[in-house]
Structures are given as structure tokens and as C-alpha cells.
Amino acid sequence: MNRRLARLRAVQALYQVDLTDAGWKEAIENTLDEGEEADAFLTETVKGTLDHKDEIDSHLKNHLQNWTLERVGNVDRAIMRESVYEMLFVEEIPLHVSVNEAIELAKSFGGQEAGKFVNGVLSKVLEDCKRL
């Protein structure tokens, strides 16, 4: 499984956990196509995002202007959480790669406007990460 597909599956699993309170292992299993297996990147991303959710959400809340995190669409919220997890905790991935991948995911799920929204928020989080 390549990282792009793993990110997509991670977002799907995070979305499912957010909506249904499913366990992270069950959510990952539910996202996999027949014959697919979860790799270490997918598993670590989903588990890590959930383990650090409060810290990730704090970063997001600091950069949402005129929005609450609860008001953000479920898919966009899952995409941004996954991306911020990568930016904060996965050192081998360049920060800009995490942001660009999130923008592309947002566009594929919600179109250009979703991509612009995710870009706006994550660009601000990116600046924070550069200062850390």
C-alpha cells in the first residue's frame, strides 16, 4: 500500500471513528478493499492521530477563523487531523508533503472549495510547526 492510499484509508477510518465511535482497528478493517492489508503507516497514522487528538485539535482550533472545529465538515476535519498528525509526529515526511496531500484529499472529497479551506487552515498550522 502506498502512502497516498494509506492516507485515504486513514481519513476514512478517522471519519468512521468520529461518526460511529467504532474502535480504530475495526474502522481500518472496514475501509480496506478485498485483498488489501493495512500497512504500518496506515495503522500508525490512525492510532497516532487518535492518541494525539486533543493536541491536534488544539492546533486546528487556533487557526479556525469564525469557525469551531465541531462546525467543520466531518471529512475535512478527518483530513486536517491526519495531516496535522503527520506534521507534528512523523519526522520523515516533509511538512509541505503532508499539507499538499491533505489538499488533494479535500479536493477529491469536497471539490475546490474544500481544498482551499483545508489549505488555509493547514498553512497556518504549518507556520507553527516551522517555529517548533
QUIZI-V469679 format. One record per run of one state. SS is the DSSP state (h for helix, s for strand, l for the rest). FROM is the first residue (numbers start at 1). TO is the last residue. If there is no record, write none. Layout:
SS_FROM_TO ; SS_FROM_TO
This chain:
l_1_2 ; h_3_20 ; l_21_23 ; h_24_31 ; l_32_39 ; h_40_51 ; l_52_52 ; h_53_62 ; l_63_73 ; h_74_89 ; l_90_94 ; h_95_131 ; l_132_132
